[in-house]
Amino acid sequence: MSPAPKSSEREARGPGANNRNKFAKPKNAKGTFLRLLGYFKNYKATLIVVVLCIIVAALANVAGTALLRPLVDDYIGPMLKLDATPERWAAFGSQILKMAAVYLIGIVCVYVNARLMIKVSTGVLLDIRKEMFRKMQKLPIRYFDSRTHGEIMSRYTNDTDAMREMLGQSIPNLIDSFFRVSGVFIMMLVLSPALTVVTIVMLVLMILVVKTLGKKSGAYYKKRQAALGVANGYIEEMTEGSKVVKTFCREERINANFAVLNDNLRRAEAGANTWASILMPIMGNLSYIQYAVTALLGTLMVVAGNAGNYPAVITLTAGSLVSFLQYTRNFSRPITMMSQQFNSILSALAGAERIFALIDEEPEEDEGEIRLVDAEFDANGELVESDRRTDVWGWKTPDGKLTRVRGDVRFHNVTFSYDGKKTVLDDISLYAKPGQKIAFVGSTGAGKTTITNLINRFYDIQEGEITYDGFNIRDISKDDLRRSLAMVLQDTHLFTGTVRENIRYGKKDATDEEVEHAAKLANAHSFIMHLPERYDTMIVDDGENLSQGQRQLLAIARAAVADPPVLILDEATSSIDTRTEALIEKGMDELMNGRTVFVIAHRLSTVRNSNAIMVLEHGRIIERGDHKELIAQKGRYYKLYTGAFELS
């Protein structure tokens, strides 16, 4: 039993049922931004060079424009009056070369800045993805049970892509725009304080527009990122379940659900793009108005200057007007660019917040200090730790004492609930002595799989105690606890790689001989030898090039090569036909020999030889005993076995 709603349940509740609160505004956008900047700590020297290049490039642009004033006043103006002496032509050429040199310096700095910023942004994203993936390995199973794979993947793709754009383009452009605006503003004050006042008035108006429209677009950008994750999750889930969808003719219902999610995404996308699209024309038109007003007033000031009857504060030279008009254009363009980058940053911060939410998830707690070690018996028959792989394992307590791993698993009055509301297991007590085979049967949802989840500590119990060789499993390191167990699940998962590598997943240092022996135990060796490359045949797309039964045989072989003291078989032979099941029965018996085995099965023929069979219903054990005892009782198990009652 799993706490996560099945696809059919999610479908019944409607798309996005688990995501209605995903569109909330970020609680601390400033904190998210500052935290993101913390990832730049490994690139401080490079960032210093980047900032210097940005400053030099911005100032080079400002200086190049400043050189227009003497170019017009000292050279072009006199030359228009037929005062074009050879000396003046030479000085004019020298001035042009100065401007070219200044702009060339700016171009080189822009190139260096772009190359270095690519290195920094990709490095930061590399660090973030590493941290995300490391954290994901530490998250409890409940995290993945309550989220779709597509929603999680969206954080690695859409959200990190938005961050890449911000780190590689938006932040450098903001810094560049700041220094350009600052330099231009200073030069405008130097050229004409009177005309600068006009520019300041327009600047205030632009800032108000950016603030008002940016606030509206920011809310939609956050909604867009969340809606995109939900839609991706649904697409991924329906793609995986496409065969089921077609089998049950659910295409119309799935299309209807997707239409809702897609429309949510469309509305969020349309809202974000609408406000972003409105912003640019408004800013552009305001800059044109500013330019026209400045040109008109500046022309009047040039005329006044030529008349010679007006105060110097309201007069201009032609060169000063040319430079000022160019500065006016350079002044509005960075502000417009800053407004563009503001939207990009909002989108990226929404993605960053989702990424940090994953990173900040509470990791799986592991307070266990008892470790699993390789052991052997010395000459005196005492169990001692070994530095090589042996057939004996031991539990090593913090005080250094060793206890042999035997596989004695016991439940003591265990009560468990996934959500704290609905009880899944109610006061369960059972034991499995070393080497015993314990089977669980019962209706779907009775709690069979939950018991195996608790043995692995995928979830922790609320009441009672589970012991393993006398130790509370809470006191055993989770990694070591799980290394002592091997599971074969009904839903097998194979990784991209060779057949040999997939079997070796159960024991990373297994030899080729051990891999083949495990395959023979699981009766997988025969079909493997008929594959194109035998054990070196590549498996792709979760084993799509194999039948379901073949995939399950490989999963059994993977458990066999691990050679654990405790084996859990959760419907391990459900995808294998009865003939194949009979063929591997001997191998499975050999695999289970000497191990504690927990078996979950609907096919009751697979549990007849169990030492004890537990019949569960509504989280309680209603019958227990071996096959003969339960048949003699003529209770629920008898009805199941004889067909008088069917498992649902």
N, C-alpha and C positions, 0 to 999 in steps of 0.2 A: 504494500500500500504506500502511496506517495502523497505528500501534502500538496503537490502541484496539481492544479486542475488539468484534466486531460483536454485534448483538443476539442472533443465533442462538448465538454462542459463549457469551455471558453466560447465555443460557437453558439451554444444555447444562451449564454449570458450576453452575447453580442461582442463585436470587435472592440478592443480597447477597454474592456471592462476593468482590467487591472491597471489602467494607465490614466484614469480620470484626473489624478492629481499631478500628472507629469508636466502640466503647462504652467505651474506656479513660477513666479518670478524668482530669480536667484536671491538667496538671503544676504549674500555678501559679495557683490561684484568686485568691489575694491580688494577684498581679501583674496578672491580668486585670482585677480590679476597679479597681486604681489606674490602670491604663492607660485604662480607660473614663472615670474621673473627669477624666483629662487633656483630654477633649473639652469640658469645661465652662469652659475658660480664656477663651473669648470671651464668657462670660455671667457674669463675676465680679460686676459691679455688681448685676445682676438677682438672682443667687443670694444676695447679702448681704441684699437686701430680702426675699427668700423666707424665709431663715433667721430674720430678725428677726420677720417675720409669724408664723412657726411658733412662735417662742419666746413672743411676746406672746399668741398664741391659747392656748398651753398654760398660761401663767401666769394668763391670765384665767380659764381653767377652774378652776385651783387656787384662785385668789382668790375666785371665786364660791362655791365650796364652803366656804371659810373663813368667809364671811359668814353661813353657816347657824348657826354657834355663837352669836353674839350675837342672831341673830333668834329662836332658841329660848329662850336663857337670859334675855335682857333684855326680850323682848316677848311671845312666845307663852306662856311659863311663867307670868309674872305675870298675863297676861290670862285664863288659865285659872282663876286664883284670884280672878276678878272684880275685878281691879285694872286695868280698861280705861278709863282717863281719856282725854279728848280729846287731851291732849298725847301720851299714849302711843300712841294711834291715829295721830297725825301722825308721830311718830317711827318707828312701824312702817311706814307708807307710804313714808317717806324711805328706810328700810333696803331695802325692796323695790325702789325705784327705783335704789338703788346697785347691787344685784345685777343688775338688768336692764341697767344701763349697762355693767357689767363684762362680762356675757355678750355684749352687743351689740358691744363692742370685739373680742371673740374671734371673733364671726361675721364681722365685716368683714375681719379679718386672714385668716381661713380662705378667704374669697372671693378676696381679693387674691393670696394664696399659690397658690390653685388656678389662677387665670388666668395668673399669671407662670410657674408650673411647666409649664403646657401649652406656653407659648411656648419655654421652655428645652428641654424634652424633645423637642419636634418639631424644634427647631433642631439639637440634637445628632444626632438620627437623620438629618436632612438632610445634615449634615456627614459622618456615617459612610457613608451611601449614596453620596455624591459620591466619597468616598475609595475605596470598594469599586469603583465603576464606573470611576473613573480607573485604578485598579490593574488591573482586568480587561482594559482596553485594552492594557496593557503586558505581559500574561502571554503566554507562548509557546503555540503551537498544541497542544503536547503536554498542557498543562493541561486543555484542553477535550476533547481526544481521550480522556483517561483518566477523565472524569467525565460523568455524564448531565446534561442541561440542567436537569432537575427538581431534582437535588441542588444545583446552583448556585443556582437560583431560590429554593430553600428558605431560603437564607441571607438573601435580600432580603425574604422574607415572614415565615416562622415565627420565625426567629431575631431579626429586627429587631422583630417584634411583641412578643416576650418582653422585649426590651430596652426597648421603649416603656412597657410596664406597669411595669417596674422603675423607670425614670427618672421617669415621671409620677406613680406612686403609691407604690411600695414605699419608695424612699429618703426622700421627704417624710414618709411615715407613720412610718418608723423614727426620724427626727429628732424628729418631734412626740411619739412615744411615749417617747423618751429624756427629753425635758424634762418631760413630764407625770409620768413615774415619779419623776424627780429631785425635782420640786416637791412631789409628793404625799408622797414619803418624808420630806422635811424637815418638812412640816406634820404628819405622823403622829408624828414624834419630839417635836414641840412639844406636841401634844395628849396623847399617852400613850406614853412610852417602853416601858412594860410590854406594851401591846398590839402595839407595833411589833415586838417580839421574835417574837411569833406570826407576824406577817406575813413577817418575814425567813426564818423556818423554812420557810414555805410557798413563798417566793420561791426558795430554794435547791432545793427539790424540783421546782419548775416549770422551773428552768434545766436541771437534770439531765434532765428529760423532753424538753425542747426539743433539747438537745444529742444525746441518744441517738436520738430519732426523726428529727430533722433530718438526721443523718448517713446514716441508711438511706434516707430519701426523696430526699436529694440525689443519691445514686448512680443512682436510678431516673429522676430528672429528666434527668440527662445522657444516659442510655440513650434516653429518650423523644425528645429533640431529634435524636439521631443516627438513630434508627429512622424518625422522621418524614421526615428528608431522603432516606433511602434509598427509602421508600415513594413519596414524591412523585416522585422520579426515575424510578422504574419506571412509575408511572401516566402521567407525561409521555411516556415513550418508547413505551409501548403505545398511547397515544392517537394519537401521530404515525403509528405503524405499524399502525393499526387495519385498513386495507385489506389489508395483507399478512397480518395475523393471520387475517382472514376468508377470504382467498384460499386459504390453506394449512390452513384448518380447525384452527387452533391454539388455539381458545378454551379448551378444557379444560385444556391445558398452561399457558396464561397464567393462568387462574383458579387453578390449583394453585400456581403460583409466587407469585401475589399473595396467596394465602391464607397462605403462609409469612411473607411480609413483613408482612402485616396482623396476623398473630398475634404476631410480634415486637413490633410497635408496641402491640398490645393488652396484652401482658404488661408492657412497660415503662410504659405509661400506667396500667395497673391497679396496678402496684407503687407508682408515684409517688402516685397518688390514694389508695391504701389507707393509706399511712403519713401522708399529709397529712390524711386524714379521721379517722384515729385520734387525731391530735394535738389537734384542736380539741375533741372531747368530753372528752378527758382533762384538758386545760387548763381547760375550762369547769367540770367537776366539781370539780377542785381549788380553783377560785376560789369555788365555792358552799360547799365545806367550810370554806374559810378565812373566808368571810362568816359562816357559822353559828357557828363557834367564836368569832370576834371579837364577834358580837352577844351570845352567851351570857356570855362573860367581861366584856364591856363593861357589860351589864345588872347583873351582880353588883357591878361597880365603882361604878356609879351608886347602887345601893342602899347600898353601903358609905359613899359620900360623903354621902348623906342622913342616915345614922346618926351621922356625925360622930365615930366612935371609931377610925378607921383612918388610917394614914399617907397623906399626899397623893399619894404615888407610885402607890398602888393605888386611887385614887378618881377619879371622873369626874363632870362635870355632864351633864345630859341633852343640852344643846346640843353639848358636846364629843363625846358618843357618836354623835349624828346626823351630825356632820361627819366623824368617824372612819370610820363605816360607809360613808359616801359615798366617802371616800378609798379605803377598802378595795376598793370596786367599781371606782373609777377606777384603782386600782393594778393589779388583775389584768387589766382590759380591755386596757390598752396592751401588757402582756406577751403576752397572747393574740394581739393584733394583730401584734406583733413576730414571733411564731412563724409567723403566716400569711405575712408579708412575706419571712421567711427562705426559705420554699419558692419564692416567686416570684423571689427574687434568685438562688437556685441555678439555676433554669430559665434565667433571663436570662444568667447567667454562662456556662452551657453554650453558649447561642447566641452570646454575645459571643466565646467562644473559637473557635468555628467561623468567625465573621466575621473575627476577627484572623488566623486561619490563612490565609484568602484574602488579606488585606491583606499578610501577611508572606511570601507566596509570592515566590520569586525572580523578578524581572521579566526580560523578554527582554533579553539582553545585546546591546549595540550599541556596539562599539568603533570602528566605521567613522567616518572623518573626511573621506572623499571625498564631495562633495555633487553633486547633479544640479541644473544651472542652465539657464535659457534662454540661448541664445547666437546670435550672428549674425556674419557676416564683415564686417570694416571695409573701407575703400577699398583697403587694401593686401592684402586677401585673408587677413588674420589673424583667427583665431577669438577673439572677445571676448564677455564676458558682456553680456546684454541685460536691460533692466528691463521688457520686454514679452514676451508669449507669441509665440514664433516656431516655425518648423517644424524648427529645429535645436536639439539639446540637447548639453550639454557636461558632462564630468566635471571638477569643480574640486577640485584637490588642496590640502592645507593651505598650500602655498607659493604658491598663487594661479594656478598653471598650468592651462590649459584643454586638454582632449582631447575631440575630438568623439565623441559616442555613436554607435557604428556597429552594435552588436549582435553582437559577436564573442564567443561563449560557448564555453568549453572546460572539459572535465573531465580532470584529470591524475591517473591512478591513484587514483581515489576509492574508499574503502571506508567503509561506513556500517552502523550497527546502531541500531535504535530503543531497545533495552533494554540494550545492551552485551553481550548474550549471543548472540543469533541474528543472523548477518550477512545483511543485506538486499541490499546492493550490494557486489560483491567485485572490487576492482581495475578499476574502470570508467574507460576513457579514450575520449573522443570530442570532436569539435569541430563547431561550427556557425558557418560564416563569415557575415558580414553578408549578409542577403537570402536565405539558404538556408532550405529547408524540410526539417526533420529529423523523421522519423516513428519511433515506437517501437511495436512489436507484440510480443506474447508472451502467455503464459498469465497468468491472474489470480494475483497475488502474485509475479510475476517481477521487479517493481521499477520498473515504468514510471512510475507516479504519484510514487513516491519521488524519481525524478530531478527532476521539476518542483518538488516540495517543497523540494529542496535548492537549486535555482536561486533560489527565493524566500527562502531562508534561514529557512524555517519550522523547520528543524532544521539543526544544524551537523554537519559530517562529522568522523569520527575520524581518518581518514588521507587523504592526498592534498591536492589543491588544485582549486578551481573559479575560473576567471578570467573576467572580463567586460571586453572591450576591453583586455586585458592587466593589469587590476587584480584582485588577489585580492578576491573578493566580501566577505571579512571586513573589508576596509579601506574598503568603501563603506557609507555610512549605510543602515541597513535601510529606512527610509522612502523614501529616494531610490532605492534599488535596486528596491523594489517599485513605485514610481511609473513606472519605466522598463519595467515589465512589465505585461501585461494577461492575465488568465486567463479562460477560459470553461470552466466545470466541467460535468460530467455532472449533478450535483445542483445545480440552480440555486436561488438564494434571491432572492426579491423582497421589498422592504420595503413597508410600508403607506404609500401615497402614490399620486400619479398616475403614469401611464405615462411621462410626460415626466421626472418627478423620478427614476424608477428608471433610465432611460437616462442621465440627467445624473449619476448616481452615479459614472460613470467619469471625469467631468470636471466639477467643480462650477461652473465658470464658462462652460460650453458654452452657446452661443446656441441659440435655437429652430431656426435653420436648420441648425446643426451636429447637433442632436439628430435632426432629420428626415433629414438626409443619412446619418447612421449607421444609422437605421432602414431606409432604402432599401438600403444596402449589405447589411444582414442579411436583406433581404426581409421585414421586419416591418411596413413602412409600409402594405402592402395590408390586412392584417387589423386594424391599428390604426385605419385610417379607417372600418372597419365597426363599431367599438366605439361604445357610446352617446354618450360624450363625447370620442371620438377620443383625442388625446394627453392630455387632461385627465381621462380615465376613471380612477377610483380603483381601485387594486389592494389587495385585503384578503386576510388569512389566507395570506400567502406565495403569492399568485396563484391561489387556489382558483377564482376566476371566469375563469381562462384554462386552455387545454389545456396539457399538458406541452410540446408542441412550440412553442406560442406563448411560453411562459415561456423556453424555451431561445433562441428568436429574440431576445427582449428582452435576454437575457444576452450574446448575440453583439453586439447593437447597443451595449450598455454598454461592451464592450471596444473596439468600433470608434470610439466617440466619444472614448475616452482617447487614441487615436492614438499608441501606444507604439512604440518601436523593436523590441521583442521581444514576440511573441504566443505564448501557450501555450493549446492547445486539447486539453482532456482529455475525450475522448468528446463533443465539442461538438455533434455532429449525431446523437447516438445516439437522441434522442427525436423526430427529424424523419424523416418518411417519405422514401423514395427520390425521389419526384416533387418534393417541396419541396426536398430536398437538391440536386437537379439545377437547380432554379430559382435557388437562392442561390449556386451554384458560381461564377458569374461575379462576383457581389458579394464573395464570400469571396476569390477570386483578387485582386480589386482591393484588398481589405483587407490581404491578405498581401503584396502587391507592395512590394518594397523593405524588408521587415521580415524579421528572423530569426524563424522559426516552428518551434515544437515541437508535434508532433501525436501524441496517443495515440489509437489507434483499434482496435476489433475489426473494424469493417467495412473490409476491406482495399481496397475500391474508392476510399476517401477518401485513401489514401496513395500511389496509383500514381504521381502526378506529383511526389513528394518527391525532393529532391536526394540524400537518403540515407535508407535504412531500416535501423533497428537491430532485430534480433531478439533479445530477452532471454529468458533461462531461468535460474531460480534465482540471480538477481542478477548474471549474467554476460552479456556480449554474445557470442552464439554465431555470428551472421552479421551482415554489414553490406554495404551497396551500394545501388545504385538498383534500381528494379523489374526492369529487364531483366537486370541482372547477377545478381540473386538468383534469378530464374526460371531463368537459364542454369545456376546452380549445382545446381539440383534438390535443395536441402536442405530445412530446416524451412519456410522461407518458401514454397517451391514447393508443398510439401504442404498448407500452410495455404491458399494461393491456389486450388489445384485441388480442395480439399475432401478430400484424402487424410488430412488431420489437422485436427482441429477445436480451436479455442481453448476452454479451460475457464474 
